[in-house]
Amino acid sequence: HLVPARQQLEDHPDCKPLLQGVEELSGGRESMHMSVEQLIGNDKCVCVARWTNNVPAVLIFLPDRKRLGGVAYWNCRPGSSDVSDHGWKSGGQGQRLLFNMLKFTTATPS
């Protein structure tokens, strides 16, 4: 299950909209998470959420700390239940997370 990285969200309040409407999300019965620890600690990387096994779940890369042109990474395989019986449930909060990520990375910085 997805768990918000509360300290990162406090340090980077602009990233809070990424989890708006996402209260509970499971990666699926056979969810796999890639090792992305080499990205953590990068001064342009914000870990917005982790899986319950403490592996980063949602990472945001902010070039020059600006949202426009940022890259969002959701660390979850396989895809939704539309493509795999073992994936995250299609029609649930996974779709909301994807929407939030697209909206966040294409928003004009204020």
Helices and strands as residue ranges (DSSP letters): E 2-4, H 6-11, G 13-19, G 37-39, E 45-51, E 56-61, G 63-65, E 71-74, H 93-106
